[in-house]
Amino acid sequence: MSLRDLWDELQVPAGREQTAAGRAGTAISHAVIGAALAWPILAAGLSSWAAVAAITVAYWALKEAGDIRRGGSPADSTIDTLFVALGVATAGQGWAPLVWVVLGGADGAWGRRLR
């Protein structure tokens, strides 16, 4: 798989057809993305809540709004964006990965009803 293939795949909104494990993995990966995006902003001295707001809005505008335009579910985009916000809000906390896995698992188990 090339980087172009990965980029093309990221442009396709996930649908309700994902398995429970796929939904859980997607949720957890969105939290990891949020945490990764938070590091430079937090290191620059921005408050954690300002980082949550800035990254969440930017992520939704740059990624999820495009997914909705391409036929994705607004509910799916909202859930993905909330997991990014969770990652930003918990970046650097030793317990954060446990929270991501538990909530990602819950999304895997019950998220299909919401998407």
C-alpha positions as CSV (number, residue, x, y, z in Angstrom):
1,M,0.0,0.0,0.0
2,S,1.3,3.4,-0.9
3,L,0.8,6.7,0.9
4,R,-1.5,7.7,-2.0
5,D,-3.6,4.5,-1.4
6,L,-3.9,5.4,2.3
7,W,-4.9,9.0,1.5
8,D,-7.5,7.8,-1.0
9,E,-8.9,5.3,1.6
10,L,-9.1,8.1,4.2
11,Q,-11.3,10.1,1.9
12,V,-14.0,7.4,2.0
13,P,-16.4,7.8,4.8
14,A,-16.9,4.7,7.1
15,G,-20.3,3.3,6.9
16,R,-22.7,1.3,9.1
17,E,-21.3,-1.9,7.5
18,Q,-18.2,-1.7,9.7
19,T,-17.8,-4.6,12.1
20,A,-17.8,-4.0,15.9
21,A,-14.1,-4.4,16.0
22,G,-13.7,-2.0,13.0
23,R,-15.8,0.6,14.8
24,A,-13.8,0.2,18.0
25,G,-10.5,0.5,16.1
26,T,-11.8,3.5,14.3
27,A,-12.8,5.2,17.5
28,I,-9.5,4.5,19.3
29,S,-7.6,5.7,16.2
30,H,-9.5,9.0,16.3
31,A,-8.5,9.5,20.0
32,V,-4.9,8.8,19.1
33,I,-5.1,11.3,16.2
34,G,-6.5,13.9,18.7
35,A,-3.7,13.3,21.2
36,A,-1.0,13.5,18.4
37,L,-2.5,16.8,17.2
38,A,-2.5,18.2,20.7
39,W,1.2,17.8,21.5
40,P,2.5,20.7,19.4
41,I,-0.3,23.0,20.5
42,L,0.0,22.2,24.2
43,A,3.8,22.5,23.9
44,A,3.3,26.0,22.5
45,G,1.6,26.9,25.8
46,L,-2.1,27.0,24.7
47,S,-4.5,25.9,27.4
48,S,-5.8,22.4,27.2
49,W,-9.4,23.6,26.7
50,A,-8.4,26.0,24.0
51,A,-6.5,23.1,22.3
52,V,-9.6,21.0,22.5
53,A,-11.7,23.7,20.9
54,A,-9.2,24.6,18.2
55,I,-8.4,21.1,17.2
56,T,-11.9,19.8,17.3
57,V,-13.3,22.6,15.1
58,A,-10.3,22.3,12.7
59,Y,-10.6,18.5,12.5
60,W,-14.3,18.6,11.8
61,A,-14.0,21.3,9.1
62,L,-11.0,19.7,7.4
63,K,-12.0,16.0,7.5
64,E,-15.5,15.3,8.7
65,A,-17.4,18.0,6.8
66,G,-15.8,16.5,3.7
67,D,-17.0,13.1,4.6
68,I,-20.6,14.4,5.0
69,R,-20.3,16.0,1.6
70,R,-19.2,12.7,0.1
71,G,-22.3,10.9,1.5
72,G,-21.1,10.0,5.0
73,S,-23.4,10.0,8.0
74,P,-23.5,13.2,10.2
75,A,-23.8,10.9,13.2
76,D,-20.7,9.0,12.3
77,S,-18.8,12.3,11.7
78,T,-20.0,13.6,15.1
79,I,-18.8,10.4,16.9
80,D,-15.4,10.6,15.1
81,T,-15.0,14.2,16.1
82,L,-15.9,13.5,19.7
83,F,-13.2,10.8,19.8
84,V,-10.7,13.3,18.4
85,A,-11.7,15.8,21.1
86,L,-11.3,13.0,23.8
87,G,-7.8,12.4,22.5
88,V,-6.9,16.1,22.7
89,A,-8.5,16.5,26.2
90,T,-6.6,13.5,27.6
91,A,-3.3,13.9,25.8
92,G,-0.3,13.1,28.0
93,Q,-2.3,11.4,30.7
94,G,-1.0,7.9,31.6
95,W,-4.5,6.6,32.0
96,A,-5.8,8.0,28.7
97,P,-5.2,4.8,26.5
98,L,-7.4,2.8,28.9
99,V,-10.2,5.3,28.6
100,W,-9.8,5.3,24.8
101,V,-10.0,1.5,24.7
102,V,-13.0,1.3,27.0
103,L,-15.0,4.0,25.2
104,G,-13.8,2.7,21.8
105,G,-15.0,-0.8,22.8
106,A,-18.4,0.7,23.8
107,D,-18.6,2.4,20.4
108,G,-17.8,-0.9,18.8
109,A,-20.5,-2.7,20.8
110,W,-23.3,-0.1,20.5
111,G,-22.2,2.5,18.0
112,R,-23.9,0.9,15.0
113,R,-27.3,2.1,16.4
114,L,-26.0,5.7,16.5
115,R,-24.4,5.8,13.1
